[in-house]
């Protein structure tokens, strides 16, 4: 399956389209064009794109820039300035980002129970995110936030990460770096964007530490 095929399937998914207006909200502009990832990159997984397109969308210079991109890139010692807002150097430096849900969310899922959260994630993860990750074959994956942690536990059900998340929820995995033979390095921290500003003391330390450990394995 080509990268273009994977992205086309996500954009035209009938099951996801049926949920637009109830669970998903439409993008305000064009669907974000996600570039072809470099294999064996370090992968970040966030929650869902905002309606303006978010991380992979280059907003107008006069518009508010994507909050996650503006916080994440400096921690990787990359600039988020310039005409491409640092996205080319982000990918070329061996990083990539996927979202747990491929479309903007219409409702808040912050306090949803684990079982309900996994039920909501089942289709997006099993049908879309899994194919993207298989194409990328990352060396390490960092979940940004609780929904992304649940998605990671679905993707790697036999991992130490999944077992720890099941028993301790997000607090059990955040800040911990876990690995099982034959699997990528897995960890989680708070999502830096939005209300994540209140947890800066955690993600500001966890992200560089995770990247450093992931780099030491290559």
Backbone as ProteinMPNN parsed JSONL, in Angstrom:
{"seq_chain_A": "XXXXXXXXXXXXXXXXXXXXXXXXXXXXXXXXXXXXXXXXXXXXXXXXXXXXXXXXXXXXXXXXXXXXXXXXXXXXXXXXXXXXXXXXXXXXXXXXXXXXXXXXXXXXXXXXXXXXXXXXXXXXXXXXXXXXXXXXXXXXXXXXXXXXXXXXXXXXXXXXXXXXXXXXXXXXXXXXXXXXXXXXXXXXXXXXXXXXXXXXXXXXXXXXXXXXXXXXXX", "coords_chain_A": {"N_chain_A": [[0.844, -1.193, 0.0], [0.675, 2.128, -0.945], [1.895, 5.352, 0.253], [0.257, 7.406, -0.614], [-2.083, 5.985, -1.155], [-2.808, 5.197, 1.434], [-3.333, 7.685, 2.667], [-5.407, 8.573, 1.032], [-7.404, 6.701, 1.621], [-7.95, 7.37, 4.27], [-9.009, 9.96, 3.997], [-11.342, 9.497, 2.548], [-12.894, 7.755, 3.999], [-15.839, 6.107, 4.688], [-17.043, 5.341, 7.087], [-15.938, 7.091, 8.953], [-16.836, 9.48, 7.843], [-19.569, 9.319, 8.293], [-19.754, 9.966, 10.933], [-19.298, 12.619, 11.069], [-20.275, 15.689, 12.294], [-21.523, 14.676, 14.5], [-19.614, 13.257, 16.091], [-17.148, 13.834, 14.881], [-15.791, 16.928, 13.617], [-15.895, 19.089, 10.736], [-13.018, 19.957, 8.675], [-11.999, 23.353, 8.37], [-10.789, 24.386, 6.168], [-8.835, 23.162, 3.458], [-8.132, 19.632, 3.392], [-5.494, 18.539, 5.492], [-2.296, 18.185, 4.035], [-0.306, 15.575, 4.425], [3.063, 14.941, 4.433], [5.146, 12.42, 2.805], [6.473, 10.144, 5.078], [9.767, 9.631, 6.519], [11.244, 6.469, 6.674], [11.721, 4.634, 9.752], [11.747, 6.728, 11.571], [11.553, 8.852, 14.528], [8.574, 8.852, 16.196], [5.82, 10.93, 17.005], [2.671, 10.86, 18.587], [-0.326, 12.526, 18.574], [-3.511, 13.892, 19.722], [-5.857, 14.769, 18.026], [-6.403, 16.521, 14.923], [-6.853, 20.112, 14.884], [-9.608, 22.173, 13.684], [-8.558, 23.972, 11.848], [-6.61, 22.608, 10.567], [-4.092, 22.269, 11.75], [-1.021, 20.798, 12.915], [0.356, 19.933, 10.488], [-0.377, 21.84, 8.695], [0.381, 24.8, 7.012], [-0.065, 27.758, 8.34], [-1.269, 31.072, 7.533], [1.005, 33.856, 7.617], [0.025, 35.928, 9.14], [-1.811, 34.716, 10.744], [-2.791, 32.838, 13.702], [-0.402, 30.549, 14.776], [0.109, 26.948, 14.672], [-0.316, 25.491, 17.795], [0.804, 23.167, 18.945], [2.956, 22.563, 17.2], [4.487, 24.879, 17.563], [5.367, 24.566, 20.157], [6.577, 22.05, 20.256], [8.703, 21.825, 18.294], [10.903, 23.613, 19.109], [11.837, 22.178, 21.349], [13.087, 20.117, 20.143], [15.223, 21.29, 19.168], [14.784, 22.665, 16.801], [13.759, 25.138, 14.439], [10.633, 26.808, 14.256], [10.002, 28.642, 12.411], [9.99, 30.447, 9.232], [9.011, 29.845, 5.751], [7.909, 27.275, 5.596], [7.332, 26.71, 8.162], [9.064, 25.134, 9.64], [8.548, 22.463, 9.105], [9.755, 20.865, 7.122], [12.401, 20.535, 8.035], [11.8, 19.23, 10.397], [10.784, 16.722, 9.542], [13.012, 15.88, 7.979], [14.931, 15.651, 9.896], [14.42, 13.313, 11.07], [12.014, 12.95, 12.43], [8.476, 12.512, 13.039], [4.878, 12.984, 12.916], [1.769, 11.683, 13.842], [-1.834, 11.613, 14.184], [-4.151, 10.405, 16.645], [-6.897, 10.373, 16.151], [-8.128, 10.942, 12.915], [-9.541, 13.16, 12.115], [-10.899, 16.423, 13.061], [-12.167, 16.72, 16.404], [-15.476, 16.851, 17.655], [-16.431, 16.76, 20.184], [-15.381, 16.792, 23.666], [-12.998, 14.54, 24.961], [-11.586, 14.177, 27.193], [-12.096, 13.183, 29.824], [-13.074, 10.638, 29.493], [-13.73, 7.218, 30.232], [-11.346, 4.479, 30.273], [-12.145, 2.113, 28.833], [-14.26, 3.1, 27.245], [-12.905, 5.049, 25.835], [-11.102, 3.51, 24.359], [-12.932, 2.171, 22.786], [-13.929, 4.259, 21.189], [-11.619, 4.834, 19.819], [-11.052, 2.565, 18.398], [-11.81, 2.042, 15.62], [-10.492, 4.276, 14.156], [-7.815, 3.751, 14.876], [-7.292, 0.987, 14.278], [-7.989, 0.882, 11.57], [-6.83, 3.089, 10.264], [-4.58, 4.494, 11.611], [-2.874, 2.355, 12.207], [-2.019, 1.445, 9.661], [-0.572, 3.66, 8.803], [1.51, 3.714, 10.652], [2.706, 1.246, 10.17], [3.732, 1.736, 7.628], [5.619, 3.691, 8.23], [7.26, 2.468, 10.187], [8.463, 3.078, 12.858], [11.287, 3.873, 15.017], [10.93, 4.609, 17.597], [8.215, 5.627, 19.693], [6.331, 8.255, 20.924], [3.653, 8.966, 22.89], [1.466, 11.66, 23.041], [-0.338, 12.759, 25.45], [-3.433, 11.47, 26.964], [-5.486, 10.19, 25.23], [-3.827, 9.535, 23.02], [-2.09, 7.8, 24.285], [-3.814, 5.698, 24.882], [-4.362, 4.918, 22.264], [-1.832, 4.006, 21.524], [-1.593, 1.804, 23.178], [-3.475, 0.136, 22.037], [-2.328, -0.311, 19.554], [-0.003, -1.705, 20.204], [-0.634, -4.2, 21.772], [0.545, -6.241, 23.298], [2.632, -5.139, 24.595], [4.861, -3.799, 27.147], [4.13, -1.25, 27.67], [1.345, -1.177, 27.05], [0.307, -2.95, 29.0], [0.991, -1.577, 31.319], [-0.431, 0.797, 30.986], [-3.058, -0.167, 31.023], [-3.302, -0.98, 33.671], [-2.665, 1.261, 35.17], [-3.64, 3.578, 33.96], [-3.208, 6.817, 32.404], [-1.4, 8.033, 34.168], [0.226, 5.959, 34.858], [1.947, 5.515, 32.725], [3.015, 7.934, 31.847], [5.971, 9.7, 31.377], [7.498, 7.419, 31.655], [9.769, 5.182, 30.103], [9.478, 2.571, 27.988], [10.208, -0.683, 26.722], [9.958, -3.533, 24.668], [11.385, -6.517, 23.42], [11.85, -6.493, 19.943], [10.035, -4.52, 19.459], [9.216, -0.989, 19.022], [10.723, 1.681, 20.981], [8.718, 2.868, 23.583], [6.72, 5.443, 25.005], [5.136, 8.034, 27.014], [3.81, 11.339, 27.432], [2.456, 14.461, 28.634], [0.18, 16.193, 26.441], [1.497, 18.895, 24.777], [0.074, 21.126, 23.708], [-2.751, 23.45, 23.955], [-4.523, 22.998, 26.969], [-2.357, 21.753, 27.924], [-0.366, 23.463, 28.579], [-0.356, 23.836, 31.28], [1.006, 21.706, 32.236], [3.609, 21.9, 31.639], [6.082, 21.541, 32.965], [6.414, 18.837, 32.97], [6.238, 17.734, 30.199], [8.192, 19.279, 29.01], [10.559, 18.299, 29.997], [10.305, 15.504, 29.584], [10.133, 15.049, 26.766], [12.691, 15.821, 25.465], [14.348, 13.977, 26.854], [13.297, 11.504, 26.094], [13.768, 11.555, 23.312], [16.562, 11.655, 23.324], [17.193, 9.14, 24.425], [16.055, 7.486, 22.5], [17.609, 8.125, 20.27], [20.025, 7.093, 21.086], [19.8, 4.429, 20.636], [20.065, 3.965, 17.974]], "CA_chain_A": [[0.0, 0.0, 0.0], [1.488, 3.335, -1.028], [1.547, 6.421, 1.176], [-0.879, 8.107, -1.204], [-3.256, 5.125, -0.937], [-3.163, 5.275, 2.857], [-3.939, 8.993, 2.932], [-6.689, 8.621, 0.323], [-8.357, 5.893, 2.387], [-8.331, 8.147, 5.456], [-9.845, 11.1, 3.586], [-12.625, 9.074, 1.96], [-13.489, 6.703, 4.826], [-17.279, 6.31, 4.868], [-17.39, 5.202, 8.498], [-15.58, 8.364, 9.598], [-17.707, 10.526, 7.303], [-20.884, 9.196, 8.925], [-19.671, 10.535, 12.28], [-19.094, 14.062, 10.991], [-21.44, 16.418, 12.801], [-21.857, 14.149, 15.821], [-18.355, 13.024, 16.812], [-16.12, 14.599, 14.188], [-16.132, 18.224, 13.024], [-15.194, 19.218, 9.448], [-11.937, 20.938, 8.545], [-12.497, 24.63, 7.828], [-10.192, 24.569, 4.845], [-8.461, 21.922, 2.778], [-7.615, 18.539, 4.21], [-4.04, 18.688, 5.621], [-1.455, 17.331, 3.2], [0.762, 15.018, 5.253], [4.108, 14.475, 3.511], [5.615, 11.045, 2.965], [7.445, 10.082, 6.182], [11.013, 8.892, 6.34], [11.201, 5.248, 7.486], [12.514, 4.513, 10.981], [11.798, 8.003, 12.285], [10.968, 8.939, 15.867], [7.188, 9.256, 15.95], [4.951, 11.491, 18.038], [1.242, 10.701, 18.319], [-1.137, 13.477, 19.346], [-4.916, 13.487, 19.872], [-6.636, 14.976, 16.798], [-6.109, 17.836, 14.346], [-7.886, 21.136, 15.036], [-10.352, 22.407, 12.448], [-7.779, 24.735, 10.867], [-5.624, 21.712, 9.958], [-3.119, 21.946, 12.784], [0.424, 20.617, 12.844], [0.885, 19.809, 9.145], [-0.885, 22.931, 7.862], [1.141, 26.049, 7.128], [-1.008, 28.857, 8.475], [-0.81, 32.36, 7.017], [1.917, 34.535, 8.543], [-0.735, 36.81, 10.024], [-2.735, 33.905, 11.542], [-2.239, 32.12, 14.843], [0.288, 29.347, 14.34], [-0.282, 25.74, 15.402], [0.214, 25.509, 19.153], [1.666, 21.998, 19.171], [4.188, 22.739, 16.424], [5.271, 25.953, 18.156], [5.956, 24.097, 21.42], [7.371, 20.833, 20.072], [9.928, 21.971, 17.512], [12.039, 24.128, 19.874], [12.373, 21.137, 22.233], [13.905, 19.257, 19.289], [16.263, 22.188, 18.657], [14.403, 23.036, 15.445], [13.013, 26.384, 14.329], [9.285, 26.695, 13.689], [9.82, 29.816, 11.555], [10.231, 30.227, 7.809], [7.801, 29.634, 4.945], [7.309, 25.953, 5.841], [7.14, 26.627, 9.621], [9.953, 24.129, 10.216], [8.059, 21.104, 8.883], [10.715, 20.102, 6.321], [13.517, 20.138, 8.899], [11.237, 18.264, 11.354], [10.786, 15.409, 8.88], [14.358, 15.516, 7.534], [15.737, 15.357, 11.087], [14.059, 11.986, 11.561], [10.828, 13.002, 13.289], [7.197, 12.563, 12.343], [3.739, 13.072, 13.819], [0.435, 11.239, 13.449], [-2.881, 11.863, 15.173], [-4.947, 9.231, 16.995], [-8.105, 10.556, 15.344], [-7.686, 11.638, 11.705], [-10.374, 14.342, 11.874], [-11.146, 17.215, 14.27], [-13.203, 16.198, 17.298], [-16.567, 17.776, 17.969], [-16.676, 16.658, 21.627], [-14.21, 16.591, 24.512], [-12.871, 13.152, 25.424], [-10.564, 14.214, 28.239], [-12.418, 12.409, 31.028], [-13.728, 9.388, 29.118], [-13.128, 6.027, 30.828], [-10.444, 3.773, 29.361], [-12.869, 1.21, 27.935], [-14.996, 3.916, 26.276], [-11.901, 5.704, 24.998], [-10.62, 2.499, 23.407], [-14.016, 1.911, 21.833], [-13.936, 5.379, 20.252], [-10.381, 4.807, 19.048], [-10.864, 1.283, 17.73], [-11.815, 2.162, 14.155], [-9.402, 5.1, 13.627], [-6.502, 3.139, 15.097], [-7.16, -0.28, 13.554], [-8.181, 1.059, 10.131], [-6.029, 4.165, 9.682], [-3.289, 4.756, 12.257], [-2.029, 1.164, 12.094], [-1.4, 1.435, 8.332], [0.421, 4.732, 8.757], [2.667, 3.315, 11.455], [3.367, 0.156, 9.446], [4.487, 2.36, 6.542], [6.734, 4.435, 8.813], [8.106, 1.561, 10.965], [9.264, 3.96, 13.712], [12.205, 3.302, 16.007], [10.426, 4.981, 18.914], [6.92, 6.317, 19.608], [5.95, 8.982, 22.127], [2.251, 9.387, 22.918], [1.269, 12.977, 23.647], [-1.657, 12.822, 26.061], [-4.12, 10.232, 27.323], [-6.025, 9.479, 24.069], [-2.721, 8.967, 22.243], [-1.588, 6.655, 25.062], [-4.769, 4.61, 24.643], [-4.128, 4.463, 20.893], [-0.582, 3.256, 21.518], [-1.844, 0.511, 23.821], [-4.195, -0.681, 21.049], [-1.384, -0.666, 18.498], [0.974, -2.654, 20.729], [-1.373, -4.773, 22.902], [1.373, -7.139, 24.1], [3.794, -4.388, 25.069], [4.893, -3.359, 28.549], [3.382, 0.007, 27.702], [-0.09, -1.48, 27.1], [-0.013, -3.54, 30.304], [1.105, -0.521, 32.33], [-1.551, 1.72, 30.786], [-4.274, -0.848, 31.456], [-3.356, -1.063, 35.134], [-2.459, 2.544, 35.84], [-4.126, 4.689, 33.153], [-2.158, 7.682, 31.874], [-0.388, 8.3, 35.194], [1.135, 4.827, 34.922], [2.904, 5.505, 31.615], [3.625, 9.224, 31.529], [7.332, 9.849, 31.868], [8.203, 6.133, 31.686], [10.223, 4.717, 28.796], [9.298, 1.126, 28.032], [10.526, -1.37, 25.475], [9.926, -4.992, 24.615], [12.181, -6.953, 22.275], [11.145, -6.536, 18.672], [9.083, -3.404, 19.361], [9.842, 0.325, 19.199], [10.735, 2.305, 22.298], [7.409, 3.489, 23.776], [6.565, 6.275, 26.197], [4.038, 9.013, 26.957], [3.851, 12.534, 28.259], [1.285, 15.312, 28.414], [0.093, 16.908, 25.175], [1.931, 20.268, 25.069], [-0.816, 22.194, 23.245], [-3.982, 23.696, 24.71], [-4.376, 22.983, 28.422], [-1.058, 21.17, 28.252], [0.532, 24.494, 29.107], [-0.323, 23.694, 32.734], [1.847, 20.552, 32.565], [4.873, 22.154, 30.932], [7.228, 21.017, 33.702], [6.544, 17.42, 32.63], [6.592, 17.463, 28.809], [9.412, 19.989, 28.651], [11.651, 17.392, 30.355], [10.125, 14.157, 29.037], [10.358, 14.956, 25.319], [14.125, 15.712, 25.143], [14.903, 12.748, 27.413], [12.856, 10.4, 25.246], [14.492, 11.65, 22.044], [17.951, 11.298, 23.592], [17.29, 7.694, 24.587], [15.738, 6.871, 21.204], [18.774, 8.33, 19.411], [21.133, 6.248, 21.561], [19.554, 3.059, 20.184], [20.304, 3.849, 16.533]], "C_chain_A": [[0.885, 1.25, 0.0], [1.033, 4.361, 0.012], [0.323, 7.187, 0.68], [-2.173, 7.307, -1.03], [-3.748, 5.223, 0.501], [-3.876, 6.584, 3.152], [-5.288, 9.139, 2.231], [-7.764, 7.846, 1.054], [-8.846, 6.647, 3.616], [-9.298, 9.263, 5.078], [-11.244, 10.667, 3.149], [-13.358, 8.021, 2.787], [-14.97, 6.995, 5.112], [-17.689, 6.227, 6.33], [-17.07, 6.477, 9.265], [-16.505, 9.487, 9.128], [-19.086, 10.502, 7.953], [-20.916, 9.846, 10.309], [-19.443, 12.05, 12.267], [-20.382, 14.787, 11.368], [-21.864, 15.933, 14.169], [-20.593, 13.95, 16.662], [-17.206, 13.823, 16.196], [-16.68, 15.931, 13.693], [-15.377, 18.341, 11.697], [-13.999, 20.159, 9.549], [-12.52, 22.213, 7.95], [-11.959, 24.892, 6.431], [-9.932, 23.231, 4.191], [-7.995, 20.876, 3.783], [-6.09, 18.685, 4.296], [-3.285, 17.693, 4.739], [-0.283, 16.843, 4.052], [1.827, 14.446, 4.336], [4.487, 13.019, 3.766], [6.667, 11.003, 4.087], [8.713, 9.345, 5.792], [10.971, 7.651, 7.227], [12.12, 5.332, 8.695], [12.7, 5.841, 11.704], [11.322, 7.833, 13.723], [9.579, 9.544, 15.699], [6.535, 9.829, 17.195], [3.508, 11.232, 17.623], [0.481, 11.676, 19.203], [-2.59, 13.012, 19.339], [-5.69, 13.563, 18.558], [-6.274, 16.344, 16.232], [-7.199, 18.836, 14.691], [-8.537, 21.426, 13.686], [-9.574, 23.211, 11.402], [-6.677, 23.89, 10.223], [-4.482, 21.344, 10.873], [-1.689, 21.779, 12.341], [0.97, 20.648, 11.423], [0.382, 20.888, 8.192], [-0.041, 24.184, 8.085], [0.138, 27.196, 7.151], [-0.415, 30.142, 7.889], [0.037, 33.064, 8.078], [1.162, 35.388, 9.564], [-1.705, 36.043, 10.928], [-2.02, 33.286, 12.734], [-1.621, 30.812, 14.349], [-0.11, 28.145, 15.205], [0.446, 25.659, 16.733], [1.167, 24.348, 19.402], [2.998, 22.145, 18.443], [5.098, 23.783, 17.071], [5.943, 25.529, 19.46], [6.907, 22.924, 21.209], [8.701, 21.087, 19.375], [11.103, 22.57, 18.299], [12.652, 23.104, 20.828], [13.263, 20.163, 21.473], [15.057, 20.036, 18.665], [16.049, 22.529, 17.176], [13.615, 24.34, 15.473], [11.634, 26.115, 13.74], [8.967, 27.894, 12.803], [10.084, 29.456, 10.094], [8.953, 29.885, 7.074], [7.127, 28.283, 5.189], [7.095, 25.692, 7.324], [7.941, 25.486, 10.249], [9.575, 22.691, 9.922], [9.043, 20.253, 8.069], [11.871, 19.629, 7.201], [13.06, 19.133, 9.957], [11.273, 16.862, 10.747], [12.203, 14.958, 8.527], [15.288, 15.212, 8.7], [15.359, 14.016, 11.71], [12.916, 11.962, 12.545], [9.568, 12.966, 12.419], [6.088, 12.618, 13.374], [2.471, 12.568, 13.143], [-0.549, 11.629, 14.538], [-3.688, 10.592, 15.413], [-6.253, 9.223, 16.209], [-7.722, 11.367, 14.107], [-8.449, 12.921, 11.394], [-10.547, 15.14, 13.166], [-12.291, 16.626, 15.101], [-14.24, 17.269, 17.593], [-16.831, 17.818, 19.477], [-15.359, 16.501, 22.373], [-14.174, 15.15, 25.004], [-11.881, 13.045, 26.576], [-10.832, 13.317, 29.429], [-13.139, 11.101, 30.742], [-12.992, 8.208, 29.75], [-12.318, 5.259, 29.783], [-11.204, 2.906, 28.36], [-13.63, 1.978, 26.859], [-14.035, 4.613, 25.309], [-11.369, 4.733, 23.946], [-11.687, 2.161, 22.366], [-14.074, 3.01, 20.775], [-12.73, 5.339, 19.313], [-10.259, 3.586, 18.146], [-10.814, 1.407, 16.203], [-10.678, 3.039, 13.645], [-8.033, 4.443, 13.757], [-6.32, 1.9, 14.229], [-7.21, -0.088, 12.033], [-7.208, 2.058, 9.513], [-4.637, 4.31, 10.304], [-2.337, 3.567, 12.119], [-1.318, 1.109, 10.742], [-0.313, 2.507, 8.221], [1.689, 4.325, 9.5], [3.417, 2.167, 10.788], [4.224, 0.708, 8.311], [5.748, 3.023, 7.096], [7.74, 3.515, 9.497], [9.038, 2.346, 11.893], [10.203, 3.207, 14.65], [11.709, 3.545, 17.42], [9.137, 5.776, 18.74], [6.606, 6.957, 20.953], [4.511, 9.448, 22.003], [2.137, 10.707, 23.664], [-0.161, 13.053, 24.171], [-2.301, 11.461, 26.252], [-4.743, 9.506, 26.134], [-4.934, 8.834, 23.216], [-2.118, 7.762, 22.959], [-2.505, 5.452, 24.889], [-4.582, 4.042, 23.244], [-2.873, 3.596, 20.816], [-0.761, 1.876, 22.152], [-2.633, -0.428, 22.91], [-3.238, -1.184, 19.974], [-0.394, -1.747, 18.926], [0.393, -3.346, 21.962], [-0.546, -5.675, 23.811], [2.601, -6.452, 24.686], [3.714, -4.11, 26.565], [4.095, -2.069, 28.706], [1.891, -0.26, 27.856], [-0.488, -2.038, 28.454], [0.021, -2.487, 31.403], [-0.039, 0.47, 32.216], [-2.851, 1.105, 31.289], [-4.411, -0.83, 32.979], [-3.276, 0.29, 35.822], [-2.954, 3.767, 35.112], [-2.942, 5.567, 32.736], [-1.043, 7.926, 32.895], [0.62, 7.157, 35.3], [2.221, 4.856, 33.858], [3.605, 6.835, 31.388], [4.988, 9.346, 32.21], [8.132, 8.561, 31.925], [8.574, 5.713, 30.256], [10.275, 3.199, 28.844], [9.627, 0.504, 26.684], [10.463, -2.871, 25.678], [10.655, -5.411, 23.35], [11.327, -7.053, 21.015], [10.137, -5.422, 18.475], [9.823, -2.078, 19.496], [9.893, 0.717, 20.683], [9.419, 3.062, 22.465], [7.386, 4.303, 25.063], [5.411, 7.244, 25.996], [4.367, 10.218, 27.819], [2.597, 13.348, 27.955], [1.34, 15.955, 27.026], [0.454, 18.372, 25.426], [0.92, 21.353, 24.708], [-2.042, 22.341, 24.133], [-3.738, 23.752, 26.208], [-3.079, 22.331, 28.874], [-0.063, 22.187, 28.769], [0.658, 24.393, 30.624], [0.605, 22.56, 33.182], [3.228, 20.677, 31.926], [6.078, 21.53, 31.638], [7.456, 19.525, 33.414], [7.028, 17.242, 31.189], [7.871, 18.159, 28.368], [10.655, 19.16, 28.991], [11.534, 16.045, 29.66], [10.495, 14.057, 27.566], [11.847, 14.899, 24.968], [14.764, 14.429, 25.675], [14.544, 11.541, 26.55], [13.628, 10.394, 23.927], [15.946, 11.222, 22.225], [18.108, 9.78, 23.715], [17.011, 6.973, 23.27], [16.94, 6.987, 20.262], [19.921, 7.395, 19.809], [21.0, 4.805, 21.082], [19.885, 2.856, 18.714], [21.801, 3.904, 16.205]], "O_chain_A": [[1.75, 1.398, 0.864], [-0.058, 4.258, 0.573], [-0.541, 7.568, 1.47], [-3.233, 7.883, -0.786], [-4.949, 5.319, 0.755], [-4.912, 6.59, 3.818], [-6.207, 9.756, 2.77], [-8.915, 8.279, 1.105], [-10.024, 6.573, 3.964], [-10.294, 9.484, 5.767], [-12.216, 11.392, 3.36], [-14.345, 7.452, 2.321], [-15.301, 8.017, 5.713], [-18.579, 6.955, 6.769], [-17.842, 6.897, 10.128], [-16.907, 10.34, 9.919], [-19.701, 11.551, 8.143], [-21.979, 10.23, 10.796], [-19.399, 12.686, 13.32], [-21.446, 14.515, 10.812], [-22.49, 16.675, 14.926], [-20.514, 14.416, 17.799], [-16.394, 14.412, 16.91], [-17.867, 16.053, 13.391], [-14.31, 17.743, 11.553], [-13.968, 21.047, 10.401], [-13.43, 22.158, 7.122], [-12.609, 25.547, 5.615], [-10.705, 22.286, 4.345], [-7.528, 21.2, 4.874], [-5.447, 18.93, 3.275], [-3.607, 16.505, 4.71], [0.626, 17.613, 4.362], [1.535, 13.556, 3.537], [4.18, 12.463, 4.82], [7.644, 11.751, 4.043], [8.726, 8.543, 4.859], [10.69, 7.765, 8.42], [13.152, 6.003, 8.671], [13.71, 6.047, 12.376], [10.76, 6.8, 14.086], [9.43, 10.623, 15.125], [6.675, 9.291, 18.293], [3.16, 11.367, 16.45], [0.621, 11.661, 20.426], [-2.873, 11.866, 18.989], [-6.129, 12.539, 18.035], [-5.879, 17.237, 16.982], [-8.366, 18.455, 14.785], [-8.052, 20.962, 12.654], [-9.885, 23.147, 10.213], [-5.896, 24.402, 9.421], [-3.953, 20.235, 10.795], [-1.198, 22.525, 11.494], [1.963, 21.332, 11.171], [0.688, 20.849, 7.0], [0.215, 24.572, 9.224], [-0.433, 27.561, 6.124], [0.804, 30.271, 7.768], [-0.181, 32.893, 9.278], [1.602, 35.549, 10.702], [-2.353, 36.643, 11.786], [-0.792, 33.22, 12.767], [-2.246, 30.064, 13.597], [-0.6, 28.306, 16.322], [1.672, 25.748, 16.79], [2.225, 24.532, 20.005], [4.052, 21.878, 19.019], [6.315, 23.61, 17.126], [6.981, 26.08, 19.826], [7.922, 22.812, 21.896], [9.733, 20.6, 19.835], [12.22, 22.071, 18.165], [13.853, 23.15, 21.093], [14.088, 19.469, 22.066], [15.764, 19.55, 17.782], [17.003, 22.663, 16.409], [12.887, 24.61, 16.429], [11.485, 25.294, 12.834], [7.806, 28.14, 12.479], [10.367, 28.303, 9.768], [7.917, 29.659, 7.701], [5.916, 28.153, 5.013], [6.721, 24.585, 7.712], [7.54, 24.935, 11.275], [10.216, 21.776, 10.437], [9.152, 19.049, 8.302], [12.277, 18.469, 7.13], [13.84, 18.277, 10.373], [11.745, 15.921, 11.385], [12.562, 13.801, 8.744], [16.328, 14.58, 8.512], [15.903, 13.627, 12.743], [12.838, 11.077, 13.396], [9.586, 13.332, 11.244], [6.306, 12.339, 14.553], [2.141, 12.968, 12.026], [-0.161, 11.935, 15.666], [-3.886, 9.795, 14.496], [-6.661, 8.194, 15.669], [-7.05, 12.39, 14.239], [-8.054, 13.683, 10.512], [-10.363, 14.595, 14.254], [-13.26, 16.099, 14.554], [-13.913, 18.444, 17.76], [-17.386, 18.791, 19.988], [-14.345, 16.125, 21.786], [-15.196, 14.603, 25.416], [-11.397, 11.959, 26.894], [-9.899, 12.744, 29.992], [-13.748, 10.517, 31.638], [-11.762, 8.201, 29.799], [-12.561, 5.368, 28.581], [-10.929, 2.964, 27.162], [-13.651, 1.568, 25.698], [-14.32, 4.746, 24.119], [-11.207, 5.098, 22.782], [-11.372, 1.897, 21.206], [-14.25, 2.721, 19.591], [-12.814, 5.759, 18.159], [-9.443, 3.579, 17.224], [-9.874, 0.925, 15.571], [-9.941, 2.597, 12.764], [-7.193, 4.558, 12.864], [-5.317, 1.771, 13.527], [-6.547, -0.815, 11.294], [-6.804, 1.895, 8.362], [-3.631, 4.253, 9.596], [-1.134, 3.751, 11.935], [-0.139, 0.763, 10.68], [0.736, 2.279, 7.618], [2.801, 4.565, 9.03], [4.646, 2.124, 10.839], [5.319, 0.206, 8.059], [6.819, 2.925, 6.497], [8.946, 3.746, 9.404], [10.258, 2.291, 11.738], [9.948, 2.063, 15.026], [12.023, 2.784, 18.336], [8.979, 6.51, 17.764], [6.614, 6.292, 21.989], [4.182, 10.234, 21.115], [2.645, 10.853, 24.776], [-1.086, 13.374, 23.424], [-1.8, 10.441, 25.779], [-4.554, 8.295, 26.017], [-5.1, 7.71, 22.742], [-1.683, 6.809, 22.313], [-2.037, 4.32, 24.764], [-4.634, 2.827, 23.053], [-2.856, 2.577, 20.126], [-0.153, 0.9, 21.713], [-2.483, -1.647, 22.995], [-3.323, -2.332, 19.537], [0.004, -2.593, 18.126], [0.863, -3.117, 23.077], [-0.896, -5.858, 24.976], [3.499, -7.11, 25.21], [2.643, -4.178, 27.169], [3.47, -1.83, 29.739], [1.236, 0.357, 28.696], [-1.516, -1.643, 29.006], [-0.812, -2.497, 32.309], [-0.562, 0.936, 33.228], [-3.658, 1.791, 31.916], [-5.514, -0.68, 33.506], [-3.768, 0.448, 36.939], [-2.729, 4.887, 35.57], [-1.802, 5.103, 32.719], [0.128, 8.016, 32.525], [1.738, 7.355, 35.775], [3.298, 4.292, 34.055], [4.682, 6.867, 30.794], [5.139, 9.134, 33.413], [9.329, 8.595, 32.214], [7.784, 5.874, 29.325], [11.016, 2.614, 29.634], [9.359, 1.09, 25.635], [10.861, -3.4, 26.716], [10.559, -4.739, 22.323], [10.234, -7.62, 21.024], [9.456, -5.371, 17.45], [10.935, -2.041, 20.023], [9.189, 0.146, 21.516], [9.037, 3.824, 21.578], [7.958, 3.904, 26.078], [4.786, 7.27, 24.935], [5.104, 10.124, 28.8], [1.781, 12.962, 27.118], [2.421, 16.227, 26.504], [-0.218, 19.033, 26.217], [0.909, 22.407, 25.344], [-2.336, 21.474, 24.955], [-2.85, 24.468, 26.67], [-2.741, 22.352, 30.057], [0.967, 21.822, 29.335], [1.665, 24.815, 31.193], [0.949, 22.462, 34.359], [3.918, 19.683, 31.703], [6.995, 21.042, 30.978], [8.563, 19.017, 33.594], [8.096, 16.672, 30.963], [8.556, 17.69, 27.46], [11.691, 19.305, 28.342], [12.533, 15.494, 29.197], [11.113, 13.074, 27.156], [12.248, 14.0, 24.229], [15.63, 13.854, 25.016], [15.377, 10.668, 26.306], [14.089, 9.344, 23.479], [16.498, 10.512, 21.385], [19.05, 9.205, 23.169], [17.654, 5.97, 22.959], [17.251, 6.043, 19.536], [20.695, 6.961, 18.957], [21.968, 4.045, 21.115], [19.977, 1.721, 18.247], [22.181, 3.82, 15.037]]}, "name": "protein", "num_of_chains": 1, "seq": "XXXXXXXXXXXXXXXXXXXXXXXXXXXXXXXXXXXXXXXXXXXXXXXXXXXXXXXXXXXXXXXXXXXXXXXXXXXXXXXXXXXXXXXXXXXXXXXXXXXXXXXXXXXXXXXXXXXXXXXXXXXXXXXXXXXXXXXXXXXXXXXXXXXXXXXXXXXXXXXXXXXXXXXXXXXXXXXXXXXXXXXXXXXXXXXXXXXXXXXXXXXXXXXXXXXXXXXXXX"}
